[in-house]
Amino acid sequence: DPLRLQKLFKEGRRHEIGFSAVKTSGFPEKEKVLVLSGNSRQDLHRSKRSWMWNQFFLLEEYTGTDYQYVGKLHSDQDKGDGSLKYILSGDGAGDLFIINENTGDIQATKRLDREEKPVYILRAQAINRRTGRPVEPESEFIIKIHDINDNEPMFTKDVYNASIPEMSDVGTFVVQVTATDADDPTYGNSAKVVYSILQGQPYFSVESETGIIKTALLNMDRENREQYQVVIQAKDMGGQMGGLSGTTTVNITLTDVNDNPPRFPQSTYQFRAPESTPLDSPVGRIKANDADVDENAEIEYSITEGDGYDMFGITTDKDTQEGIITVKKALDFESKNLYILKVEATNTHVDPRFLYLGPFKDSATVRIQVEDVDEPPMFSRPAYIMEVKEDVPLNSVIGTVTAQDPDAAKNPVKYSVDRHTDMDRVFNINSGNGSIFTSKPLDREALLWHNITVIAAEINNPKQSSRVPVFIKVLDVNDNAPEFAMFYETFVCENAKAEQLIQTLSAVDKDDSYNGHQFSFSLAPEAASSSNFTLQDNRDNTAGIFTRKTRYNRHETSTYFLPVVISDNDYPIQSSTETVTIRVCACDHRGKMLSCNAEALIHPTGLSTGALIAILLCIIILLVTVVLFAALRRQRKKEPLIISKEDIRDNIVSYNDEGGGEEDTQAFDIGTLRNPEAIDDNKLRRDIVPETLFMPRRTATARDNTDVRDFINQRLKENDTDPTAPPYDSLATYAYEGNGSVAESLSSLESVTTDGDQDYDYLSDWGPRFKKLADMYGSMDSDKDS
């Protein structure tokens, strides 16, 4: 700015800053000289129009090939003879900024960026070359970078997202965009940003200075267009030619408002429903379309009028916004087969601003045709309750159930009892008219209620059936006699007094009494006059037993049996005789029972039961002690098997000797059981390989043991003559075959070797078991004879 530089020049003259004819880059063709003087510290406090005297100014983004000249340092002590040396220190000294130590000229070696660092603070000093001592105090100066328009405006976001309700008025605030410029806002218009809209007209506009986007078109409808993309430009230099610019995108969404009423796509709907449709089951679905979304599209359906207003209901499916028509009452084709309904659809959230568009509801007509189905028989009642007396005769009718086919065909119905509910077959039913009768006796005291199920099925189509519960209550009749509430066994003291109460009786009755039970008690006729006790009826269903005499003797009579007659007051009167057992006991003076055993006090001076038990235990312990002592004495007399611990004997048993095991015993000679002729015949076993090295050991023939032989012969005779002797007590020896059979050998091989014919006539003498064999061989002989 030439005017500003001229002002700086005038101010510099006042502070002893001189200019030379040396040309500088970016400044007027004058040289800026900073004079170093002794009073420069005081000059630091002098300022005018916010400008300090010790400042250099340098343009950023220098594009020249040479170093950029900054300014010149000069000391009053400099005579021009080269005796002084200028030194520079501080921000960028020696690297970014260099100084000619002889002349004091300062140059910038690199391209500077004000946005990176706008101010550099440096210190300058002049020293004597010969002595190295400063000739001036160190002075501080500033190099300030002047801004140029080298940064375009930048938006804080690359993409903005905003939303506004549809149908908004013109000028409605949408969103504000903001762009910043890195250039110096205090110098020129490099950072002055102006906003404009490049895309999005005529729907939206933007304020040039604030970046506020507003609506510019009336009645923008979301149902026509929901998304808009607006491009905003920010340009510096106040929007003038040559300014830099940047852009951003703003995505604007129109949100929904309830500005569309629901509308049915058709005026009439047709549905069919079988008459067997269960309650609360859906019949059909209808839907009114609404161009709005979310809660603005929520619809509530209702049936406003029609002849099926109370037969059907309608609910809203929250997911699909459909109206579901359901059955509220049972349908009957025979009663009514067509229903006409008027259904209305209404928005649940209405915006009052758009009521001028009309009512936010619509209506349609629904026709429901009821279809006929083959229905099962229908009972006249949902359940039956019947009563019957327990003494009713068999096959007595106690009630009737009725059912009929609801269809137009009116098919005949047959009845039956579900036997799963009447396992004992107590009841039966007439299959034609449904009358229920008893087939077994009833007992109210065993079972009060009988719950059975009756089945009614069509005769032509038994699969069409229905069930009904029948509750049968058995009524009571007085068929049970009263009896004692418990088994009574009481006692009377020997020293009892007359008219003394010894027991209170009560009774129960299994029968049911509507007015309450009233029992009467009395002694049996056979005991009324001769009994030692009396009975008093208390008239409150209890009775008391009293003594008739003073003192009882248990040695004479220890137990009394008192028969009591109990009667009820129902019709017919039932009575029973119960027996009370009364024992005579010894008691103390307070009437507390001591003993009821008549034998315990036969000897008055005898010992008590506890003393007798103690004496008996002592005798048993003494006998056990004597027996143990005798056993120990006998044990000591026996010679021990092992004299000492060192005397250990090992018995070696050889198991590799397979023969002659019986001969090793020392008890008796088992050889007596063998055939004496076979004892010396040492035959080798044929089921094992003989050992050539170790021949079988031959034992000496034992002498004949007469006692053993006689014993065995006696036992054999006893078992032979005993037909009941079991077979496992007999002894069979297979080593001795005997002297031979009477029939000799029957082998066919030996018969072939014979020269003559064999005679088999003896087979007929062997009995019936050999009859078949005798007939076979006898016939062969007869053939030969013929």
C-alpha positions in Angstrom: 0.0 0.0 0.0 1.9 3.1 -1.1 0.0 5.4 1.2 0.8 3.3 4.2 4.5 3.1 3.3 4.6 6.9 2.9 3.2 7.2 6.4 5.8 4.8 7.7 8.5 6.8 6.0 7.4 10.0 7.7 7.4 8.2 11.1 10.8 6.7 10.4 12.3 10.1 9.9 11.1 11.2 13.3 12.9 8.2 14.9 16.1 8.7 13.0 15.6 6.0 10.4 17.3 6.9 7.2 16.8 5.6 3.7 19.3 5.2 1.0 18.9 4.7 -2.7 19.4 1.0 -2.4 16.4 -0.8 -4.0 14.4 -3.3 -1.8 11.9 -5.9 -2.8 8.3 -5.2 -2.0 9.1 -1.7 -0.6 9.7 1.7 -2.2 13.1 2.3 -3.6 14.5 3.6 -0.3 16.7 1.8 2.2 15.5 1.3 5.7 18.2 1.9 8.3 18.0 1.0 12.0 20.3 3.3 13.9 21.8 1.8 17.0 22.3 4.5 19.7 22.8 4.6 23.4 19.3 5.9 24.1 17.6 3.2 22.1 16.2 1.6 25.3 14.3 4.7 26.0 13.0 4.9 22.5 11.4 1.5 22.9 8.7 3.1 25.0 7.9 5.7 22.5 5.2 4.8 20.0 2.8 6.6 17.8 -0.3 5.3 16.1 0.5 1.7 17.4 3.7 1.6 15.3 7.0 0.9 16.9 10.1 2.5 15.5 12.2 -0.7 15.7 10.2 -2.7 13.1 11.0 -4.1 9.7 8.3 -5.1 7.2 8.6 -8.0 4.8 6.1 -9.4 2.2 5.3 -13.1 2.4 5.6 -15.6 -0.4 8.6 -13.9 -2.1 9.1 -15.5 -5.5 12.4 -13.8 -6.6 15.6 -15.7 -7.3 17.8 -13.5 -5.0 17.7 -13.2 -1.3 15.0 -10.8 -0.2 16.4 -7.6 1.3 15.0 -6.7 4.7 16.9 -3.6 6.0 20.2 -2.2 7.3 21.7 -1.8 10.8 23.9 1.2 11.5 25.7 2.4 14.5 26.7 6.0 15.3 30.2 4.6 16.2 30.7 3.3 12.7 33.3 5.5 10.9 33.2 3.4 7.8 36.7 2.1 8.3 35.6 -1.5 8.9 36.5 -1.5 12.6 33.0 -2.5 13.7 31.3 -5.8 13.3 27.5 -6.4 13.2 26.1 -9.5 14.9 22.5 -10.8 14.5 20.7 -13.2 16.9 17.1 -14.4 17.7 14.4 -16.0 15.6 15.9 -17.5 12.4 19.2 -15.6 12.8 21.9 -17.2 10.7 19.5 -19.5 9.0 16.4 -17.6 7.8 17.9 -14.2 8.3 21.6 -13.3 7.5 23.5 -10.1 8.1 26.5 -8.6 6.4 28.8 -8.1 9.4 30.6 -5.2 7.7 27.7 -3.2 6.3 24.8 -4.4 8.6 22.6 -5.3 5.6 19.9 -8.0 6.6 18.5 -10.4 4.0 15.9 -13.3 4.1 17.2 -16.5 2.6 13.9 -18.4 2.4 10.3 -17.9 1.3 8.3 -16.8 4.3 4.6 -17.6 5.1 2.7 -15.3 7.4 0.2 -18.0 8.2 3.1 -20.1 9.5 4.8 -17.3 11.6 3.7 -13.7 11.3 6.4 -12.0 13.5 10.2 -12.7 14.1 12.0 -11.1 17.1 15.7 -10.5 16.6 18.6 -8.8 18.5 21.4 -6.7 17.0 24.8 -5.7 18.4 27.8 -3.9 17.1 31.3 -4.9 18.5 34.8 -3.7 18.0 36.7 -6.1 15.8 40.0 -5.5 17.5 38.9 -5.8 21.1 35.7 -7.8 20.6 33.9 -5.5 23.0 30.4 -4.1 22.1 30.4 -0.5 21.3 26.6 -0.3 21.6 24.1 -2.0 24.0 22.3 -4.9 22.4 19.1 -3.7 20.7 15.9 -5.8 19.9 13.9 -5.3 16.7 10.9 -7.0 15.0 10.5 -8.3 11.5 6.8 -8.4 10.7 5.5 -10.4 7.7 2.9 -8.5 5.6 0.0 -10.7 4.4 -1.0 -11.4 0.8 -4.2 -13.2 -0.3 -2.8 -16.7 -0.7 -5.4 -18.7 1.3 -8.9 -19.6 0.0 -11.8 -19.8 2.5 -12.2 -23.3 4.1 -15.6 -24.6 5.5 -15.6 -26.1 8.9 -17.3 -29.2 7.4 -17.0 -30.9 4.0 -20.6 -31.9 4.1 -23.5 -30.5 6.2 -26.7 -32.4 7.0 -29.9 -30.7 7.9 -33.6 -31.3 8.0 -36.7 -29.2 8.1 -40.4 -30.1 8.3 -42.2 -30.2 4.9 -44.6 -27.5 4.1 -42.5 -25.0 6.0 -43.0 -21.2 5.4 -40.6 -19.2 3.2 -37.6 -18.0 5.2 -37.5 -20.9 7.7 -34.1 -21.4 9.1 -32.4 -24.6 7.8 -28.7 -24.5 8.9 -25.8 -22.1 9.1 -22.5 -22.8 7.3 -19.2 -21.3 8.3 -16.0 -20.7 6.3 -12.7 -19.4 7.6 -9.8 -17.7 5.8 -6.2 -18.1 7.1 -5.2 -14.7 5.8 -4.8 -11.6 8.0 -8.3 -10.2 8.7 -6.8 -6.9 9.9 -5.1 -6.2 6.6 -7.1 -5.6 3.5 -10.0 -7.8 2.4 -8.0 -11.0 2.1 -10.0 -12.7 4.9 -13.4 -11.1 4.2 -15.7 -13.9 3.1 -18.9 -13.7 1.2 -21.4 -16.6 0.8 -23.4 -17.5 -2.3 -25.5 -20.4 -3.4 -24.4 -22.3 -6.5 -26.9 -25.2 -6.4 -30.3 -25.5 -4.7 -32.3 -22.7 -6.1 -35.1 -21.8 -6.1 -35.8 -24.0 -3.1 -33.2 -22.4 -0.7 -31.2 -19.2 -0.3 -28.2 -18.2 1.8 -27.3 -15.0 3.5 -24.1 -13.6 2.0 -22.5 -12.4 5.3 -23.7 -15.0 7.9 -24.0 -18.2 5.8 -27.5 -18.9 7.1 -29.5 -21.1 4.7 -33.3 -20.6 4.6 -36.2 -21.9 2.6 -37.1 -19.9 -0.5 -40.1 -21.8 -1.8 -43.5 -22.3 -0.3 -45.2 -25.7 0.3 -42.4 -28.0 -0.4 -44.0 -31.5 -0.1 -42.0 -34.5 1.2 -44.2 -36.9 -0.7 -43.1 -35.2 -4.0 -39.4 -34.8 -3.1 -37.7 -35.7 0.2 -33.9 -35.0 -0.4 -32.2 -31.8 -1.6 -28.5 -31.1 -2.2 -27.4 -27.5 -1.9 -23.9 -26.3 -2.9 -22.7 -23.1 -1.0 -19.6 -21.0 -2.1 -17.5 -18.9 0.2 -15.3 -16.2 -1.6 -12.8 -13.9 0.0 -11.8 -10.3 -1.0 -15.5 -9.5 -0.3 -16.6 -11.4 -3.3 -14.6 -9.2 -5.7 -12.9 -10.4 -8.9 -9.7 -12.2 -8.2 -10.7 -13.5 -4.8 -10.2 -17.1 -3.8 -13.2 -19.4 -3.0 -14.2 -22.7 -1.5 -17.4 -24.8 -1.6 -19.3 -27.2 0.6 -22.3 -29.4 0.2 -25.4 -29.3 2.3 -27.8 -32.3 2.3 -31.3 -31.2 3.3 -34.0 -33.7 4.2 -37.7 -32.8 4.5 -39.2 -34.4 7.5 -42.8 -35.7 7.5 -45.8 -33.9 8.9 -49.3 -35.3 8.9 -50.7 -33.6 5.8 -52.2 -36.6 4.1 -55.4 -38.4 5.3 -55.7 -42.2 5.1 -57.5 -43.5 2.0 -59.0 -46.9 1.3 -57.9 -48.1 -2.2 -61.4 -49.6 -2.7 -64.8 -48.9 -1.4 -66.0 -52.5 -0.8 -64.3 -55.6 0.6 -65.6 -59.2 0.4 -64.6 -62.0 2.9 -65.8 -65.5 3.6 -65.9 -67.2 7.0 -66.9 -70.7 7.9 -69.5 -70.9 10.6 -67.1 -73.0 12.6 -64.5 -70.2 12.8 -63.3 -70.0 16.4 -63.8 -66.9 18.4 -61.1 -64.2 18.1 -59.9 -65.8 14.8 -59.2 -63.4 11.9 -61.6 -63.3 9.0 -59.7 -60.9 6.7 -57.4 -57.8 6.5 -58.0 -54.4 5.1 -55.6 -51.4 4.8 -56.0 -47.7 4.2 -53.1 -46.1 2.4 -51.4 -43.1 4.0 -48.6 -41.2 2.2 -47.1 -40.1 5.5 -44.6 -42.1 7.5 -43.9 -43.1 11.1 -46.5 -41.9 13.7 -48.2 -39.7 11.1 -49.2 -42.8 9.2 -50.6 -44.7 12.2 -54.2 -45.6 11.7 -56.9 -46.8 14.0 -59.7 -48.9 12.6 -63.3 -49.1 13.9 -66.6 -50.6 12.9 -69.1 -47.7 13.0 -72.3 -49.4 11.9 -73.7 -52.5 10.2 -75.8 -55.5 11.1 -72.7 -57.4 12.4 -71.6 -54.6 14.7 -71.6 -56.9 17.7 -70.5 -60.1 15.8 -67.2 -58.8 14.6 -64.3 -56.7 15.9 -61.4 -55.0 14.2 -57.8 -54.3 15.5 -54.8 -52.6 14.0 -51.6 -54.5 13.2 -48.9 -52.1 14.5 -46.3 -53.4 12.0 -48.3 -53.2 8.8 -51.0 -50.7 9.8 -53.6 -53.2 8.6 -57.1 -53.6 10.0 -57.7 -57.3 11.2 -61.3 -58.3 11.3 -62.0 -61.0 13.9 -65.0 -63.0 15.1 -66.4 -61.9 18.5 -69.5 -64.2 18.6 -70.1 -67.7 17.2 -71.3 -67.7 13.7 -74.3 -69.7 12.6 -75.1 -70.2 9.0 -78.6 -71.4 9.7 -79.4 -68.1 11.6 -77.6 -65.6 9.4 -75.2 -66.1 6.4 -74.4 -62.5 5.4 -73.1 -59.5 7.4 -72.5 -56.0 6.1 -70.1 -53.7 8.1 -68.9 -50.2 7.7 -65.3 -49.8 8.7 -63.6 -46.4 9.3 -59.9 -45.6 9.3 -58.6 -42.6 11.2 -55.2 -41.1 11.8 -54.2 -41.2 15.5 -52.0 -38.1 15.3 -53.6 -35.2 13.6 -51.8 -31.9 12.9 -54.3 -29.0 13.5 -52.4 -26.9 10.9 -53.6 -29.1 8.1 -57.2 -29.6 9.1 -58.2 -27.3 6.3 -57.3 -30.1 3.9 -60.3 -32.1 5.1 -61.1 -34.9 7.6 -58.2 -37.2 8.3 -60.3 -40.4 8.0 -61.9 -42.6 5.4 -64.5 -45.4 5.4 -65.2 -48.6 3.4 -67.9 -51.3 3.3 -67.1 -54.9 4.3 -69.3 -57.8 3.3 -68.7 -61.1 5.2 -70.4 -64.3 3.8 -70.8 -67.1 6.3 -70.2 -70.6 4.9 -72.1 -73.7 6.0 -70.1 -76.5 7.5 -71.1 -79.9 8.9 -71.3 -79.1 12.6 -71.3 -81.7 15.4 -74.5 -82.1 17.6 -75.1 -79.3 20.0 -76.3 -80.0 23.6 -79.2 -78.0 25.1 -76.9 -77.0 28.0 -73.2 -76.5 28.5 -73.3 -78.8 31.5 -75.9 -80.9 33.4 -76.4 -81.4 37.1 -78.4 -84.3 38.4 -79.3 -85.7 41.8 -80.1 -89.3 42.8 -80.7 -91.1 46.1 -78.1 -93.6 47.1 -80.8 -96.3 47.7 -82.3 -95.9 44.2 -83.0 -99.3 42.5 -80.8 -100.4 39.6 -81.8 -99.2 36.1 -83.6 -96.2 37.5 -83.5 -93.1 35.3 -81.9 -90.1 37.0 -82.0 -87.6 34.2 -81.9 -86.9 30.4 -79.5 -85.0 28.2 -80.6 -83.7 24.8 -78.5 -82.8 21.7 -79.4 -82.2 18.1 -77.7 -81.5 14.8 -77.6 -77.8 14.2 -77.3 -78.3 10.4 -80.3 -78.1 8.1 -80.1 -81.8 7.5 -81.0 -82.5 11.2 -79.2 -85.8 11.2 -80.2 -88.2 14.0 -78.0 -88.4 17.1 -76.9 -91.3 19.3 -75.6 -91.0 22.9 -72.9 -92.8 24.8 -70.9 -92.4 28.1 -67.2 -91.8 27.9 -65.9 -94.8 29.9 -62.7 -93.0 30.7 -64.9 -90.9 33.1 -66.9 -93.9 34.4 -64.4 -96.7 34.7 -66.6 -98.7 37.1 -69.6 -98.5 34.7 -71.9 -97.1 37.5 -74.1 -95.4 34.9 -75.4 -96.1 31.5 -77.3 -94.1 28.9 -80.0 -94.8 26.4 -78.4 -94.2 23.0 -81.7 -93.1 21.5 -83.2 -90.6 23.9 -80.2 -89.7 26.2 -81.8 -90.9 29.4 -79.1 -91.7 32.1 -79.8 -94.6 34.5 -77.9 -96.5 37.2 -76.3 -99.9 36.5 -74.6 -100.4 39.9 -75.6 -99.6 43.5 -74.6 -96.2 44.8 -73.1 -95.3 48.1 -72.9 -91.6 49.1 -70.5 -92.4 51.9 -68.0 -93.9 49.4 -68.4 -91.2 46.6 -70.6 -88.1 46.8 -70.2 -86.8 43.3 -69.9 -88.7 40.0 -68.5 -86.6 37.1 -69.1 -88.3 33.8 -69.0 -87.1 30.2 -71.7 -87.9 27.6 -70.9 -88.0 23.9 -73.4 -87.2 21.2 -72.5 -88.2 17.7 -74.3 -88.1 14.4 -75.4 -91.6 13.3 -74.5 -90.9 9.6 -71.1 -89.3 10.5 -69.8 -90.5 13.9 -66.8 -88.2 13.5 -69.1 -85.3 14.1 -69.4 -85.5 17.9 -69.5 -83.3 20.9 -69.2 -83.8 24.6 -70.9 -82.4 27.7 -70.1 -82.9 31.4 -72.7 -84.4 33.6 -72.4 -83.9 37.4 -74.4 -86.4 39.4 -74.8 -85.8 43.1 -75.7 -88.8 45.3 -78.3 -87.9 48.0 -78.0 -89.4 51.4 -80.4 -91.8 53.0 -80.2 -93.0 56.6 -78.5 -96.4 56.0 -75.6 -96.2 58.5 -75.9 -96.7 62.2 -74.1 -94.4 64.5 -70.9 -95.7 66.2 -68.3 -94.6 68.7 -66.1 -91.8 67.6 -63.1 -93.9 68.9 -62.4 -97.2 70.6 -63.1 -96.7 74.3 -61.0 -98.7 76.9 -61.1 -97.1 80.3 -60.4 -98.1 83.9 -62.0 -97.9 87.3 -60.2 -97.8 90.6 -60.6 -100.5 93.2 -61.4 -97.8 95.8 -63.9 -96.0 93.5 -67.0 -94.6 95.0 -70.5 -95.0 93.7 -71.9 -92.6 91.1 -68.4 -91.7 90.0 -67.9 -90.6 86.3 -65.2 -92.8 84.7 -65.7 -92.1 81.0 -67.5 -89.8 78.6 -68.7 -91.3 75.3 -69.3 -89.6 71.9 -70.6 -91.0 68.6 -70.3 -90.3 64.8 -72.6 -91.1 61.9 -71.4 -91.5 58.3 -74.8 -90.3 57.1 -75.5 -86.7 56.4 -78.1 -84.9 58.5 -79.6 -81.7 57.4 -80.7 -80.7 60.9 -77.7 -82.1 62.6 -77.2 -85.5 64.3 -79.1 -86.3 67.5 -77.9 -89.5 69.1 -79.4 -91.4 72.1 -77.3 -93.7 74.3 -78.5 -96.6 76.5 -77.2 -99.8 78.0 -78.1 -103.0 76.2 -81.1 -104.7 77.8 -79.0 -107.7 79.0 -76.7 -105.3 80.9 -79.2 -102.7 82.1 -80.1 -104.4 85.3 -77.1 -106.6 86.1 -74.3 -104.2 85.3 -72.0 -102.7 87.8 -72.1 -99.5 85.9 -74.7 -97.0 84.8 -75.0 -94.9 81.6 -76.4 -91.4 81.6 -77.4 -89.7 78.2 -76.3 -86.1 78.3 -78.7 -85.2 75.3 -75.8 -83.4 73.5 -74.6 -86.4 71.5 -72.5 -87.6 74.5 -73.1 -89.9 77.4 -71.3 -90.7 80.7 -70.4 -94.0 82.3 -70.8 -94.0 86.1 -70.0 -96.5 88.8 -72.9 -98.2 90.5 -71.2 -99.5 93.6 -68.4 -98.7 96.0 -65.1 -100.6 95.6 -64.2 -103.1 93.0 -61.9 -106.1 93.4 -59.7 -106.9 90.4 -58.7 -110.3 91.8 -62.4 -111.3 91.5 -63.1 -109.5 88.1 -60.3 -107.6 86.3 -62.2 -106.6 83.2 -65.8 -105.6 82.5 -67.4 -105.3 79.0 -70.2 -102.8 78.9 -72.5 -103.0 75.9 -73.9 -99.6 74.8 -76.7 -99.0 72.3 -76.5 -95.9 70.1 -79.5 -94.7 68.0 -80.1 -91.8 65.6 -83.3 -89.8 65.1 -83.4 -90.1 61.3 -85.8 -92.1 59.3 -85.5 -95.1 59.3 -83.9 -95.2 62.7 -80.5 -96.9 62.7 -78.9 -98.2 65.9 -75.8 -100.2 66.8 -74.3 -101.8 69.9 -70.8 -100.8 70.9 -68.8 -102.3 73.7 -66.8 -100.3 76.3 -63.9 -102.2 78.0 -63.4 -101.3 81.6 -60.4 -102.6 83.6 -60.2 -102.6 87.3 -56.9 -101.0 88.5 -55.1 -100.3 91.7 -55.0 -96.5 92.4 -53.6 -94.3 95.0 -55.6 -92.1 97.3 -55.8 -89.4 94.6 -57.3 -91.8 92.1 -54.1 -92.1 90.0 -53.7 -95.6 88.4 -50.8 -97.7 89.7 -51.3 -101.1 88.2 -54.0 -103.1 86.4 -52.2 -106.5 86.5 -54.1 -108.9 88.8 -51.2 -111.3 89.3 -48.7 -108.6 90.3 -50.2 -108.2 93.8 -51.0 -111.8 94.7 -48.3 -111.6 97.4 -48.5 -108.2 99.0 -45.1 -108.6 100.5 -43.5 -109.4 97.1 -40.9 -107.4 95.3 -41.7 -104.8 92.7 -41.3 -105.5 89.0 -38.2 -103.3 88.7 -36.5 -105.3 91.6 -37.2 -108.6 89.9 -35.7 -107.4 86.6 -32.6 -106.3 88.4 -32.2 -109.6 90.1 -32.7 -111.5 86.9 -30.0 -109.4 85.1 -27.5 -110.1 87.9 -28.1 -113.9 87.6 -27.5 -113.8 83.8 -24.2 -111.9 84.2 -23.0 -114.4 86.8 -23.8 -117.4 84.6 -22.0 -115.7 81.6 -18.9 -115.1 83.8 -18.7 -118.8 84.9 -19.0 -120.0 81.3 -16.2 -117.8 80.1 -13.9 -118.8 82.9 -14.5 -122.5 82.2 -13.7 -122.0 78.5 -10.5 -120.2 79.3 -9.3 -123.1 81.6 -10.0 -125.6 78.9 -8.2 -123.6 76.3 -5.0 -123.5 78.5 -4.9 -127.4 78.7 -4.6 -127.8 74.9 -1.1 -128.0 73.4 -0.4 -125.1 71.1 -0.1 -125.8 67.4 2.9 -123.5 67.2 5.3 -123.6 70.1 7.2 -120.5 69.2 7.2 -117.8 66.6 10.3 -119.5 65.0 8.6 -122.8 64.7 6.9 -122.2 61.3 6.0 -125.2 59.1 5.4 -124.9 55.4 3.0 -127.3 53.7 4.1 -127.9 50.1 1.3 -129.2 47.9 2.2 -130.4 44.4 -0.4 -129.9 41.8 1.5 -131.4 38.8 0.5 -135.0 39.8 -2.7 -135.7 37.9 -3.2 -139.2 39.1 -3.6 -140.9 42.4 -5.0 -137.9 44.2 -7.3 -140.0 46.3 -4.5 -142.2 47.5 -2.8 -139.2 49.3 -5.5 -139.1 52.0 -4.7 -140.6 55.4 -8.4 -140.9 56.5 -9.3 -144.2 54.7 -8.4 -146.2 51.7 -10.5 -145.1 48.7 -9.3 -148.2 46.8 -12.1 -150.2 48.4 -14.5 -148.5 46.0 -12.5 -149.6 43.0 -12.5 -153.0 41.2 -9.9 -155.1 42.9 -8.9 -156.5 39.5 -8.2 -153.0 38.1 -6.0 -151.8 41.0 -2.8 -153.3 39.6 -3.6 -152.4 36.0 -1.8 -149.1 35.7 -3.2 -147.7 32.5 -2.0 -144.4 31.1 -4.4 -141.6 30.3 -5.4 -141.3 26.7 -6.2 -137.6 26.8 -2.7 -136.4 27.6 0.8 -137.1 26.2 2.7 -139.6 28.4 5.9 -138.5 30.0 8.8 -140.7 29.2 11.2 -139.3 31.8 8.8 -139.5 34.8 6.8 -142.6 34.9 3.7 -142.8 37.1 4.5 -143.6 40.6 3.2 -147.0 41.6 1.8 -147.2 45.1 1.7 -150.2 47.2 -1.6 -152.1 47.3 -3.5 -151.1 50.4 -5.1 -153.8 52.5 -8.7 -154.5 52.3 -10.7 -152.3 54.7 -13.6 -154.4 55.9 -15.3 -151.6 57.9 -15.5 -149.2 55.0 -16.7 -151.9 52.6 -19.5 -153.0 54.9 -20.5 -149.4 55.5 -20.7 -148.6 51.8 -22.7 -151.8 51.1 -25.2 -151.0 53.8 -25.7 -147.5 52.4 -26.2 -148.9 48.9 -28.8 -151.3 50.0 -30.7 -148.6 51.9 -30.7 -146.3 48.9 -31.7 -149.1 46.5 -34.7 -149.9 48.6 -35.7 -146.3 49.2 -37.9 -145.0 46.3 -37.7 -141.5 47.5 -34.0 -141.2 47.7 -32.7 -138.3 45.5 -30.3 -139.2 42.7 -27.6 -136.9 43.9 -27.0 -139.0 47.0 -26.1 -142.1 45.0 -22.5 -143.0 44.0 -21.7 -144.2 40.5 -18.2 -145.5 39.7 -17.4 -145.7 36.0 -13.9 -147.2 36.4 -15.3 -150.7 36.9 -17.4 -152.0 34.1 -18.4 -155.4 35.7 -18.2 -158.9 34.4 -20.3 -158.3 31.3 -24.0 -158.1 30.1 -26.3 -161.1 29.9 -27.1 -160.1 26.4 -23.4 -159.7 25.7 -22.6 -157.2 22.9 -25.3 -155.9 20.6 -22.9 -154.4 18.1 -23.8 -155.0 14.5 -20.1 -155.2 13.7 -19.6 -158.2 15.9 -22.8 -159.9 14.6 -21.5 -159.7 11.1 -18.4 -161.6 12.0 -20.4 -164.5 13.4 -20.8 -167.5 11.2 -24.3 -168.3 12.2 -27.5 -166.4 12.5 -28.2 -164.5 15.8 -31.2 -165.5 17.9 -33.1 -162.5 19.2 -35.9 -164.3 20.9 -34.7 -163.3 24.3 -35.6 -159.7 23.5 -39.2 -160.5 24.1 -38.4 -161.4 27.7 -36.9 -158.0 28.5 -40.1 -156.2 28.9 -42.2 -153.6 27.1 -39.3 -151.2 26.6 -37.7 -153.7 24.2 -40.9 -154.7 22.4 -40.2 -152.6 19.4 -36.7 -154.1 19.0 -38.0 -157.6 19.5 -40.7 -157.1 16.8 -38.1 -155.8 14.3 -35.6 -158.6 14.7 -38.3 -161.2 15.2 -39.8 -160.2 11.8 -36.5 -160.6 10.1 -36.3 -164.2 11.4 -39.8 -164.9 10.2 -38.8 -163.7 6.7 -35.9 -166.0 6.7 -38.0 -168.9 7.7 -40.5 -168.3 4.9 
